[in-house]
Amino acid sequence: GLMETLAGGAGTDVITIGAAGTTMTVSALESLTGGVGTDVVTLGPAGGTLTVSGLESLTGGAGSDVVTLGSAGS
């Protein structure tokens, strides 16, 4: 993928990662779904509440992170 950092806005942000896979840092997102490729995601330092599906690697940031696995269970 071509994106390194992704920050959501005030509304509900629902992001799906493309098939190539990517490595990125994210913050202020409510939902993140991985693609077919290998997805490596690090949560930003502010902490947050996020639902994830289809990610191969997820690392928490410095803040308090609440992560819920989506219906895909991974």
C-alpha positions in Angstrom: 0.0 0.0 0.0 1.0 3.6 -0.4 -0.4 5.0 2.9 1.6 5.3 6.1 -0.7 7.3 8.4 -4.5 7.5 8.4 -6.5 9.7 10.9 -10.3 9.7 11.0 -12.5 12.7 11.4 -15.3 13.6 13.8 -17.9 11.3 12.1 -17.9 7.6 11.9 -14.9 6.4 9.8 -15.1 2.9 8.1 -12.0 1.9 6.3 -11.3 -1.1 4.1 -7.6 -1.8 3.1 -7.0 -2.8 -0.5 -5.8 -6.2 -1.7 -2.1 -5.4 -1.8 -1.7 -5.1 2.0 -0.1 -2.3 3.8 1.8 -1.0 6.9 0.2 2.0 8.5 -0.4 4.0 11.7 -4.1 4.8 12.4 -6.0 7.0 14.8 -9.6 8.2 15.4 -11.1 5.4 13.3 -14.2 3.4 14.3 -13.8 0.4 11.9 -10.9 -1.1 10.0 -11.0 -4.1 7.7 -7.9 -5.7 6.2 -7.5 -6.8 2.6 -6.2 -9.9 1.0 -2.5 -8.9 1.5 -0.6 -8.7 4.7 -1.8 -5.7 6.8 0.4 -4.4 9.7 -1.4 -1.7 11.7 -0.1 0.4 14.6 -2.6 2.4 16.6 -1.8 6.1 17.2 -0.7 7.5 20.6 -4.1 9.0 21.6 -5.8 5.6 22.2 -9.3 4.8 20.9 -12.1 2.3 20.4 -11.9 0.3 17.1 -13.5 -2.7 15.5 -11.1 -4.7 13.3 -11.4 -7.6 10.9 -8.9 -9.4 8.6 -5.7 -7.8 10.0 -2.6 -9.9 10.3 -0.8 -7.6 12.8 -2.2 -4.9 15.2 -0.1 -3.1 17.7 -1.5 -0.7 20.4 -0.3 2.9 20.8 0.6 4.7 24.0 -3.0 5.5 24.9 -5.7 3.2 26.1 -7.0 1.1 23.2 -10.2 -0.9 23.1 -10.2 -3.3 20.2 -13.2 -5.5 19.2 -12.8 -8.3 16.7 -15.3 -8.0 13.8 -17.6 -10.7 12.5 -14.7 -12.4 10.6 -13.1 -13.2 13.9 -9.6 -12.2 13.0 
